[in-house]
């Protein structure tokens, strides 16, 4: 697999977990999930990114963190610091909470990670976008 195919593969794997969480969660929010991957191997998984990182004691040099849904709550300084201190090499996501895209927020989590040298890569997967459609305002070119 090339790098793009690898990102799609692991993001879809996280999405499978998110769909499972959605079926088993009685709250008003849709399920989400995160995977921590190092050398093509999953080393952490969970409903949240913090759960995935906790499985490696918040230290994952050269690992990639995949998440199905970037939540506005992830912009909390404690969460951002944990991501940066874990030494992840990249942050890959499939959907960004529309509240982060408002002009007053300017996507703070992604900006802070990028500023710290952690590339943030959006992977557009129609199935993921449809799943999170209740959260979105509009995305150009998506139906």
N, C-alpha and C positions, 0 to 999 in steps of 0.2 A: 504494500500500500504506500502511496505517496503521502505527503504531509496533509494535503487537503482531504484525501480519503480517510486518513486516520482521524482527523478532527470530526468528520461527519460520523464515522463509526462510533466513536466514544460519546459524542453528543446524542446520537440516537440510542445508545445504551443507557445513558442517563435519562433520556426521555421515557424509556420503557419503565424505569423505576418511578418516574413522576406519574405516569398513567396508573401504575399500581397504587401509589400513594393516594391519588385522586379517588380511586374506587373505595379506599378504606379510610377516608377522612370525612368526617361529618360536618366540618366547618364550611364557611362560605368561600374559602379560597381554593383555587385549583392546586393540585399537587405539583411539586417541583422536586428536583433532585440534583445532586452533585457527585461527580466522580473525580478522584485524584489519580492520575496516571503517570507512571514513570517507566521508561523503556518498554512501552507497549503493554504494561501490566497494571491492572487496577490495584492500587495500594490503599485506597480509602473510598468510601461511598456513604451517602446519607441523604436525608431529606434536605439538609442545608450544607453549605460549604464548610461551615464550622464543624459539623459532624464528620465530614470526610477528612478534614485536616486533623481532627482530634485522634483519629486512628493511627496517625504517625507522629503523635505528640507535637503537632503544629510545626514540624520541621520536614520539609520535602524539597530539598535542593534538586533542581533540574526536573521537577515534576510539572505537569500541566493540570490545571484545575478546570474542569468542565462543569458548566451549570446550565440548566435548562431555562432559568428565569432569574434575571438580575433584578432584585427587589430594592425598593427605595431604602429599606432598613439596612441594607448592606453598606450604605454610605456612612454608617456609624464609625467614628474614628477607631474604636476598639476592634471592630471587624477588619477595617482596612489595615490597621497595624498588624493584626494577626496574619493577614494575607501576605503582606510585605515581609514580615519577619520569618515566615515559613520558607522563604527563598524560592517560591514557585517561579518557573521560567515563563509561563504564559497563562492567560485567563481566557477561556473560550466560552462563549455564551450563545444561546439560541433565541432569547427573547429579552427585551429590556422593558421594565415597568414603565408605562407611559408617564407616570408621575416624575420619573427621572429626566424626562425629555422636556419638561416645562422650562421656560426661560429662567425662572428663579433658581432652579436646581443645577442646570448645566451639567447633568450627568456626573455628579461628584465622585462616585466610586471609580468609574473608569478613568477619569482624569487623574485621580490620586495614584492609581496603580501605574498608569502610563508615566507619570512624573517620576515614580520610583523605579522606572526601568522594566516594568512588567507589561509586555505587549497584551492588549485586549483585542480579541478577534471575534467579530460577529459572524456566525455561520447561519445563513438563511436557509431554513428547511421548512417547506410549506406545511407539513404535518404538524410541526411545532407551532407555527404561527396560527393555524386553525385551532389548535388546542387552547391557546391563550387568547383567542379572539375576544372573549368577554372583557379583557383588560385593555385592549387597544382602542385608540381613537381612530386613526387611519394610518395606513402605511402605503405610500405611493406604489402602484403597480401590483398590489396584492388584493385578491378577491376571495 
